[in-house]
Every structure is written in structure tokens, then in C-alpha cells.
């Protein structure tokens, strides 16, 4: 049975999910339900589950923070989030944190739930030999021995992805991997893999433990230089300590926190466990304390922002020493992360301060840090306010423009456009329909049929040539779509000599 945990603060939602269908007949067992993310996290520290279904917004620890904590601990089960119609940005963030799918609460029906569970069973939980209670992991074959893990995060990824159109995996991810595999040092000692186009993991086998730090530093910098020189890509890097091969995957996951610190140090920075591990741990613990302020900063209620900022700084004044640094760094890392979701960066907003982490650590006075952070928050808020009215419409407009520019390409798909704008395919489909008033395929067919009508009336090329010219492979399908849209076949439309 596939062990399932349900997390939602609404008892009615939990009851509805539990009773919509016979879970065990589908191969699932609900082992627990929880009221919020903290309860779920406490349960998961003691018990493994295969599937997590969690609400996004809950009192205390919400679903996004839960996913973030689980991802950092390398104990993240397959995850599905529950969403309302007005939570698309939160859903997108959930996908970035590793969620597999989402369910709209308004569409919570037996048929929709059964579809999801069937899809999961066939595509994710298909290995019946997998031990019960273990979440599926990506396969990774490492020879026994000592390793150092490293994580690489592509900086300014939203802007970078636009350079590759809808082919980011083919034109960016694959060449990045191939370039690294051509480095002799890496081909003999390292294994690299892509978690997604913006994030990569390296597992470097250590041959000389006495020189591990210098050897790994050289290998990581070689990768950075290759990606910078050959593809003009900057990456932030987090590097683990030396660990046995059995702990390598978990160590790589924990490098995410080091990557976040490296982002604060500026382009191409490296943060290692032996130098920044303690600070990364403090940041992870303080992240939840920064979430209300970050939410308010991106909200539209100035009074709430003022309250949350005041509360956060009161809390900061109660910290000293490394704890004070950790809370400040956690806020900066949270700002950097949130800005990245909107195609912005702290570097662009604060170009005169490329090394924010270094600047923070050099400030000895708590008062100086507080004034400095107030200034950063003001500038981030100004940037958010300036872009708020246009940021989201721009995403869908970019999508529509991309479709208009490429609709004659028969290989154009929903996934192609979703990759182009940096969205999950299902999320993009729902978002497109909501904002554009029609489905992706309806919009695409509309452009193609409009162009076909022009060609039929303005040229004498054959109908099968019109079909190919507007992006259809099959003439019968083209005739069917054309008639459904225009009310008559292409032949009759042409004969009419007018736009029916």
C-alpha cells in the first residue's frame, strides 16, 4: 500500500479527501492527517510516507514551508498541493520546491482524485518492489568510497531561460551536462546530474582525503569556468564535507542552503560546508521567522507589512552573536529567493553591493545592521510595487507572443510554451485558460485557422499545402478543425470567396 499523509487545517477538507473514494481499492492507505505543516513535520521525523497531500495556506507552518523543510532534510515524499483559484503564484512556488501536482479545492471530486491517484500509481509508484514507507528516490549509482557533494544553482534563471525559448532542456540542460562530462578530472572522479534545468548536483569521489578541499575546489571552479566561457552562465555553488557514498544524496540536498548563501555573495560564488555550514544551519532554522514578513512584503496591505516588519525587528533585537547573523542572513536569502520567482534579483536592485553576505558579516553593530536591512526592504518593496501591475500579465503576454510567433511549427506543444515561460505544464495550462479565456489548444487552433483562411482566399495553393503551412500534419484533422471553427470545409470556404 502507498502510505499517504493529508495535511489541511480545514476538517471538512480532510474528511472530504478521506471519504471521496475507497483509497485501499486504489492501492493507497491514509496513515495520518495533520492540521498544519508543523504537525506534519513532527510526524515525518518519526515516520516515512510515500505521498503527501498538503494545503498551501495554513496557520503556523504552511504547505510551502513544509515542502521547503522536507526538501532541505532530503526526506521529501511525493507531494501534491491543494490550491484555491487565486493561489497560482503559490502553486508555482510549490512546483519549484518539488511538488508533483496540485488539486484545485473547487474541483475536488471523486473523478479528479481518482485520476490523480491513478496517474501517480502508474508513473511514480509503479515499482511494486519498493519497500513500504520509503519515498521514491532518483536512481544514482555510486561506487563505494568517500565523496564530496556539490550543488550548482544557475543564477538569474528566469532571464537565462528566455535565451533558450521553449527548448531549455535540450539547448541548455543537455549541453551543460555534456560539457562537464568532457572534463577529464570529472569524467574519472565525478557524477553529475540535473535536478531541473536550473539546479545540478555533483558527486565527486575523493582519492586523497588529505587534499580534499583543494581538489574539490579546483573541480568545482573548472565546472564554473566551462559553463561561463562556453555558455555564459553564472552558477552559485554549495559544497558538502567529505562523506561516505551512502550519505552522498542527503549531503547534496543539504547543499541547497549553502547555494542560497552563495547567491548572496555575488556571481560565481562558492560556499562550503566547512566554512559556511554553521551559518547555513542557522538560516534554515530562522527561515520560518522570516516568512510572515516576506509574505507581507509581496502583499498589497501596507499596514500588514508595517506590523510584520516591526515584529521581525523586535525579534532580531532579541538575538546576539551568530544567531543575530543567522536571522539577518535568512532574511536576505528569503528576499533573494522570492525575487527570483518574479524574474528579479537582489543584485539588480542593489548593484552597488555585490557581496551582501560579506557586507553583513563586516557590520559589528546591531544598530548598523538594522538600518541597513530597513534600507534593503524599502528598495525591494519599491521594486516589487513597480513591477506588480505588469509582472504577471507580462508572463501570459510573453506566452501568447511566443505562440503567435511559432504557431506554424507543427511541433509546438503546451509543454514547449510552458518551458519557455518557466512554468510547470499543468500549472501553465490552468493559468492560461483562466487569464486568456480559452484553452491553449483552442488559442493555437484559432491562430492556425485564421491564417489558413487567409491563405485559402488570397492564394491558390492546394489545401494540403495550406494544412502544412499552418502547422498541421494531417489533412483530415485540419479539415475537421477548420469546419468546427468556421462552419464549413476549407474547400467550400475557398469557393465562397468570402470570410464566413
Secondary structure by P-SEA (a helix, b strand, c coil): cbbbbbbcccaaaaaaaaccccccccccccccccccaaaaaaaaacccccbbbbbcccccccaaaaaaaaaaaccccbbbbbbccccaaaaaaaaaaccccccccccccaaaaaaaaaaaaaccccccccccccccccbbbbccccbbbbbbbbcaaaaaaaaaccccccccaaaaaaaaaacccccccbbbbbccccbbbbbbbbccccaaaaaaaaaaaaaaaaaaaacbbbbbbbbbccccccaaaaaaaaaaaaaaaaaaacccccccccccaaaaaaaaaacccaaaaaaaaacccaaaaaaaaaaaaaaaaaccaaaaaaaaaaaaaaaaaaaaaacccccccccccccaaaaaaacccaaaaaaaaaaaaaaaaaaaaaacccaaaaaaaaaaaaaaaccccccccaaaaaaaacccaaaaaaaaaaaacccaaaaaaaaaaaaaaaaaacccccaaaaaaaaccccaaaaaaaaaaaccccaaaaaaacccc
